[in-house]
Each structure stands twice: as structure tokens, then as C-alpha cells.
Amino acid sequence: MVLQNSGKYRPERKDGAKGAGGSREETSEIRLRESLENDAIDSKYGFERVADHLERTGFLINMHT
């Protein structure tokens, strides 16, 4: 059997995939837990979530020209 690249993206299935069951509360708890884990990882690398509502000025640099 020869493997052939179809070019179609197929994402990995998570534990809460369709057909696995699970209530709406469980899926929201999973999403909340993932969000908290992502925030913890971001803070380890120095990317804190913005908590205040101050106006900021940012710059966007196009590096592809």
C-alpha cells in the first residue's frame, strides 16, 4: 500500500468530539480550563492579558514588502 497526500486537512479529534456525549456544562468547563491553561502559559513567556481599559497606541510594521 502506498500512502498518498490528499492535501485535505483533518484536525485531530479531542476527547469531547462529536458522538462522545457530554453535557453543555462539561464542554464549557473544558473550554474554561483550556483558556486558563493558555493564560498560564502566556504569562510564563511574558504575555499578560490586558485587564485595564486604557487607550493605547500600537504600531504595525509590514515586513513582507
Secondary structure, 3 states (H helix, E strand, C coil): CCCCCCCCCCCCCCCCCCCCCCCHHHHHHHHHHHHHHHHHHHHHCCCCCCCCCCCCCCCCCCCCC
